[in-house]
Amino acid sequence: MSQAVSFTHPESPLCFVASGSNKQHRPAAPRIGQYEAAVDSTDQRELMALGNHQPFRRKRKPSIALAGAGYIAVVHALAADSAGAKVTAVASAGGKSARHLAGELDAKKVSPEALPAGADFLIVATPPSQHAELAVQGLQAGASVLVEKPLATTLAEADRIVSAAAAAAAAQSATSGGVLRCAENLLHSPVWAQAVTLRAGLGPLTHLSLRTLQPPPDWGHFAQPLSAGGVLFDLGPHALALALGLADEPVLAVSASLSSTRQDGADDSATAVLRFESGLRASIEISWVSEITVWEAQASSESGVLRIELIPEVLLEHNGDSVAIVLRHPQADATLEQFGYVDQLLDLISPDPNRPGQTAEQARTVLEIICAAYQSAGQKGTEVQLPFDGDRSLTPMQLWKG
């Protein structure tokens, strides 16, 4: 695998080119060897990561099968190499991109129906509409599964994934399969690990706000009509995962406002307010129509302030002072570690039954909040109670527009 790793930031026009610890910005596509990944993945995700692991020393490398061969699959393949794992199979609906990527990885190209093709782990990096079928298929075959966010397109599909994960975990030991995690890589990042420690000293929060703003995406499935949901559905899981982690208490209700400038009517601007059990209200702003890219979160209490910035720079501030972010994997590409995937895979393949990561139940909770927000927007911003008691067979877009 090439020492120099280049990839376009999956949720923005930025490109990071990393060799060792050096970075620069320029247009490029992700590369593995001579393979330039077609940026056609419907799961183009940002790149964020950390932890305290080292690649596992085993007689046999853990094997990974990739469902999907676009942008995010390339990123997972790069992270797998740093995590001491081996991609052994690649599948995609089109087939051509899977053949190319499999060739670069010295893996076999298989059909989606053949997954996990004997691999220990299955990474589902396909359009969300395919997540449930592939995740259940992998679990029933005995593989542990990492599903890209959002978990599914409907809560009914999410329920199916949760049930399959529970059944697999009950049928198998914690070290032989049956584990499912949602790929919320921010929860594995070095900045998040340090932020969680500092958050513990703040006490009850009095303020919580998050912004995820960027220009409109124009690649892959984003260039096609979106039917399940727009920016809140696609980017919302990241902001919500951080909000839930920082608040550390249940959400009782959500209200939201959505707007669209897209021809397909999918939302490209969203604001939401989460009401927590303590009375704390968190404001979340998410956009695909910003001229600049900003990903940040701020939490404060009577005893302090914590600010996390992910884009344009990875920064952590506590009471106005900058906090050094510690990277723990000198053997890994620094950008992959900072932005997401090395520790996500290390946590997945860990034999620890209490391994970190977003569980199927937690990912379903995030989707519940998203569905409630879309329903609220369809009701002129009326607050919608949680747990969500609406129609679980409807997509977020259907809940918004009827």
C-alpha positions, -999 to +999 in steps of 0.1 A: +000+000+000+013+034-009+030+055+019+014+087+006-023+087+011-045+112-006-083+117-004-108+144-009-126+153+023-158+132+019-182+158+030-165+189+016-144+200-014-112+199+008-085+174+001-059+162+025-027+148+012-007+132+039+027+116+040+038+109+076+026+139+096+026+165+067-006+178+052-016+201+025-048+209+006-053+203-031-080+186-053-075+149-055-093+116-053-086+089-028-059+065-038-047+030-029-017+021-050-025+032-085-062+029-080-080+062-080-114+057-064-143+070-083-160+094-060-193+077-064-199+063-029-233+072-014-216+071+020-190+098+017-180+105+053-156+128+070-123+114+084-118+115+122-102+091+148-082+082+180-077+058+208-050+040+228-047+009+207-019-006+187-025-030+159-033-064+172-005-090+170-022-121+158-010-152+139-036-143+113-046-108+104-083-101+110-101-103+076-125-076+064-151-077+036-162-044+021-197-038+009-192-009-014-162+002-034-165+040-035-149+067-015-156+056+020-147+020+012-112+032+001-108+051+034-118+020+054-093+000+034-065+024+042-075+023+079-076-015+079-040-015+068-030+007+097-051-014+121-033-046+112-063-060+093-066-074+058-093-067+032-101-100+016-133-093-003-150-064-021-185-062-034-205-034-051-238-032-070-221-020-101-192-045-100-167-025-120-154-004-091-153-035-068-132-053-094-107-024-095-105-019-057-102-057-051-073-058-075-054-030-057-060-047-024-051-082-036-086-092-025-114-111-043-143-094-060-175-110-049-212-104-054-232-086-026-251-118-020-219-136-012-209-113+017-192-115+041-175-141+020-158-158+049-144-126+064-144-119+102-158-084+097-181-068+072-180-030+066-212-018+050-203+013+030-233+014+006-263+037+001-284+037+033-312+019+016-290-012+015-277-011+051-304-032+067-302-061+042-264-063+042-260-058+080-285-086+088-269-108+062-234-103+077-246-109+113-264-141+103-233-154+087-213-149+119-194-118+110-192-086+131-205-056+112-196-020+109-225+000+092-219+035+079-243+062+092-271+068+090-280+034+103-310+029+079-336+049+059-365+041+082-370+032+119-385-001+108-353-010+091-333+001+121-355-021+143-346-050+121-309-043+125-311-040+163-330-073+165-305-091+143-276-077+163-292-088+196-299-123+182-263-126+169-248-115+202-270-140+221-260-168+198-223-163+198-196-154+222-184-118+223-151-127+206-165-148+178-188-125+160-222-110+164-211-075+172-226-045+153-214-010+155-225+021+135-196+040+119-198+072+139-160+077+137-161+110+156-166+090+188-132+074+182-112+105+175-084+119+196-101+153+200-132+136+213-114+113+237-098+143+253-130+164+252-149+137+271-123+138+299-126+176+301-164+175+298-165+154+330-152+184+350-178+209+337-208+195+356-244+202+345-244+221+312-261+255+308-253+258+270-248+234+242-246+243+205-232+226+174-227+237+138-220+215+107-218+238+077-204+233+043-209+239+006-233+217-013-220+182-023-221+174-060-206+139-062-220+104-061-256+100-049-257+136-038-259+145-075-289+123-079-324+129-065-324+121-027-355+103-015-349+093+021-336+126+034-312+155+029-286+173+050-302+165+084-304+128+075-268+127+061-248+150+083-272+151+113-259+118+128-225+134+135-238+165+153-264+144+172-238+119+183-216+146+198-246+164+213-258+132+231-223+125+243-218+161+256-252+163+273-250+128+287-287+127+294-319+116+275-335+138+249-372+143+257-383+163+226-371+179+194-383+208+172-369+216+138-371+238+107-359+226+073-356+243+039-345+233+005-330+248-026-325+215-043-346+204-073-355+172-056-368+190-026-345+174-001-335+196+028-301+213+025-305+236+055-317+225+090-319+239+125-330+218+154-335+223+191-331+193+215-348+194+249-331+172+274-343+157+306-326+184+328-342+212+308-310+219+288-318+229+252-292+222+226-292+241+193-280+224+161-274+240+127-266+219+097-262+231+061-252+222+026-255+258+014-227+275+033-198+292+015-174+279+041-169+246+059-172+247+097-177+218+120-177+228+157-193+223+191-194+243+223-205+233+257-205+254+288-216+253+325-212+275+355-177+262+359-162+262+324-164+262+287-153+235+262-150+241+224-143+215+198-134+223+162-131+196+136-130+217+104-113+238+092-087+227+118-088+201+145-088+221+178-098+217+214-101+246+238-109+245+275-118+278+292-102+296+262-069+277+264-057+255+236-054+218+245-027+197+227-042+167+209-022+136+213-019+111+184-011+075+195-004+057+162+029+067+147+026+038+122-007+052+108-013+081+085-018+111+107-048+124+088-066+090+090-060+090+127-071+125+133-102+121+111-116+089+119-110+054+110-080+037+125-093+034+161-128+028+148-115-005+133-092-012+162-122-009+185-143-031+162-118-059+161-109-058+198-118-089+218-130-067+246-168-073+249-172-037+262-155-023+231-162+014+224-184+026+195-219+035+187-241+005+192-271-004+170-294+008+198-276+042+200-276+046+163-313+039+162-318+066+189-300+090+166-323+081+138-354+085+161-343+120+168-338+127+131-373+113+122-389+133+150-371+164+137-384+159+101-419+153+115-416+186+135-406+205+104-437+191+087-457+205+116-443+240+114-418+234+141-441+219+167-421+200+193-422+162+189-418+140+219-393+112+222-393+082+221-407+087+186-443+072+183-449+080+146-450+057+116-417+037+117-421+026+080-417+062+067-385+078+056-375+112+071-385+129+039-419+113+040-424+123+076-416+159+066-436+162+034-462+135+038 
